Amino acid sequence: MQLAIGQLPEKQRLVFNLRYYDEMPYEQMSRVLDTSEGALKASYHHAAKK
């Protein structure tokens, strides 16, 4: 799994790690990364599919 995560684009990798490993809510990620919750959810979805 680490190999697959390492091949993700940087933003997808960051969002995946924050959500999957740190269990950070999208609302908090949105504030930390200054990105909309919708964009974060899309990034996580794409990362999880890959």
Biotite code that builds the C-alpha atoms (Angstrom):
import biotite.structure as struc

atoms = struc.array([
    struc.Atom([0.000, 0.000, 0.000], chain_id="A", res_id=1, res_name="MET", atom_name="CA", element="C"),
    struc.Atom([2.870, 2.391, 0.785], chain_id="A", res_id=2, res_name="GLN", atom_name="CA", element="C"),
    struc.Atom([4.239, 1.874, -2.728], chain_id="A", res_id=3, res_name="LEU", atom_name="CA", element="C"),
    struc.Atom([0.886, 2.834, -4.256], chain_id="A", res_id=4, res_name="ALA", atom_name="CA", element="C"),
    struc.Atom([0.566, 5.881, -1.996], chain_id="A", res_id=5, res_name="ILE", atom_name="CA", element="C"),
    struc.Atom([4.072, 6.970, -2.941], chain_id="A", res_id=6, res_name="GLY", atom_name="CA", element="C"),
    struc.Atom([3.098, 7.025, -6.613], chain_id="A", res_id=7, res_name="GLN", atom_name="CA", element="C"),
    struc.Atom([0.177, 9.409, -6.088], chain_id="A", res_id=8, res_name="LEU", atom_name="CA", element="C"),
    struc.Atom([0.436, 13.082, -7.049], chain_id="A", res_id=9, res_name="PRO", atom_name="CA", element="C"),
    struc.Atom([1.568, 15.165, -4.066], chain_id="A", res_id=10, res_name="GLU", atom_name="CA", element="C"),
    struc.Atom([-1.823, 16.717, -3.274], chain_id="A", res_id=11, res_name="LYS", atom_name="CA", element="C"),
    struc.Atom([-3.666, 13.384, -3.472], chain_id="A", res_id=12, res_name="GLN", atom_name="CA", element="C"),
    struc.Atom([-1.011, 11.755, -1.300], chain_id="A", res_id=13, res_name="ARG", atom_name="CA", element="C"),
    struc.Atom([-1.301, 14.511, 1.313], chain_id="A", res_id=14, res_name="LEU", atom_name="CA", element="C"),
    struc.Atom([-5.106, 14.380, 1.392], chain_id="A", res_id=15, res_name="VAL", atom_name="CA", element="C"),
    struc.Atom([-5.125, 10.580, 1.543], chain_id="A", res_id=16, res_name="PHE", atom_name="CA", element="C"),
    struc.Atom([-2.641, 10.490, 4.418], chain_id="A", res_id=17, res_name="ASN", atom_name="CA", element="C"),
    struc.Atom([-4.475, 13.161, 6.407], chain_id="A", res_id=18, res_name="LEU", atom_name="CA", element="C"),
    struc.Atom([-7.818, 11.450, 5.956], chain_id="A", res_id=19, res_name="ARG", atom_name="CA", element="C"),
    struc.Atom([-6.865, 7.760, 6.130], chain_id="A", res_id=20, res_name="TYR", atom_name="CA", element="C"),
    struc.Atom([-4.048, 7.736, 8.681], chain_id="A", res_id=21, res_name="TYR", atom_name="CA", element="C"),
    struc.Atom([-4.722, 10.891, 10.713], chain_id="A", res_id=22, res_name="ASP", atom_name="CA", element="C"),
    struc.Atom([-8.528, 10.619, 10.391], chain_id="A", res_id=23, res_name="GLU", atom_name="CA", element="C"),
    struc.Atom([-8.704, 14.389, 9.936], chain_id="A", res_id=24, res_name="MET", atom_name="CA", element="C"),
    struc.Atom([-12.197, 15.675, 9.064], chain_id="A", res_id=25, res_name="PRO", atom_name="CA", element="C"),
    struc.Atom([-12.605, 17.382, 5.687], chain_id="A", res_id=26, res_name="TYR", atom_name="CA", element="C"),
    struc.Atom([-13.654, 20.601, 7.438], chain_id="A", res_id=27, res_name="GLU", atom_name="CA", element="C"),
    struc.Atom([-10.338, 20.772, 9.296], chain_id="A", res_id=28, res_name="GLN", atom_name="CA", element="C"),
    struc.Atom([-8.331, 19.811, 6.193], chain_id="A", res_id=29, res_name="MET", atom_name="CA", element="C"),
    struc.Atom([-10.113, 22.591, 4.321], chain_id="A", res_id=30, res_name="SER", atom_name="CA", element="C"),
    struc.Atom([-8.881, 25.165, 6.823], chain_id="A", res_id=31, res_name="ARG", atom_name="CA", element="C"),
    struc.Atom([-5.341, 23.757, 7.018], chain_id="A", res_id=32, res_name="VAL", atom_name="CA", element="C"),
    struc.Atom([-4.853, 23.388, 3.254], chain_id="A", res_id=33, res_name="LEU", atom_name="CA", element="C"),
    struc.Atom([-6.985, 26.399, 2.232], chain_id="A", res_id=34, res_name="ASP", atom_name="CA", element="C"),
    struc.Atom([-8.956, 24.225, -0.184], chain_id="A", res_id=35, res_name="THR", atom_name="CA", element="C"),
    struc.Atom([-12.684, 23.585, -0.503], chain_id="A", res_id=36, res_name="SER", atom_name="CA", element="C"),
    struc.Atom([-14.128, 20.472, 1.103], chain_id="A", res_id=37, res_name="GLU", atom_name="CA", element="C"),
    struc.Atom([-15.453, 19.373, -2.301], chain_id="A", res_id=38, res_name="GLY", atom_name="CA", element="C"),
    struc.Atom([-11.979, 19.495, -3.849], chain_id="A", res_id=39, res_name="ALA", atom_name="CA", element="C"),
    struc.Atom([-10.565, 17.539, -0.916], chain_id="A", res_id=40, res_name="LEU", atom_name="CA", element="C"),
    struc.Atom([-13.254, 14.874, -1.209], chain_id="A", res_id=41, res_name="LYS", atom_name="CA", element="C"),
    struc.Atom([-12.539, 14.559, -4.932], chain_id="A", res_id=42, res_name="ALA", atom_name="CA", element="C"),
    struc.Atom([-8.790, 14.251, -4.299], chain_id="A", res_id=43, res_name="SER", atom_name="CA", element="C"),
    struc.Atom([-9.369, 11.565, -1.666], chain_id="A", res_id=44, res_name="TYR", atom_name="CA", element="C"),
    struc.Atom([-11.758, 9.666, -3.943], chain_id="A", res_id=45, res_name="HIS", atom_name="CA", element="C"),
    struc.Atom([-9.271, 9.689, -6.839], chain_id="A", res_id=46, res_name="HIS", atom_name="CA", element="C"),
    struc.Atom([-6.409, 8.649, -4.544], chain_id="A", res_id=47, res_name="ALA", atom_name="CA", element="C"),
    struc.Atom([-8.413, 5.788, -3.073], chain_id="A", res_id=48, res_name="ALA", atom_name="CA", element="C"),
    struc.Atom([-9.365, 4.523, -6.552], chain_id="A", res_id=49, res_name="LYS", atom_name="CA", element="C"),
    struc.Atom([-5.717, 4.535, -7.658], chain_id="A", res_id=50, res_name="LYS", atom_name="CA", element="C"),
])
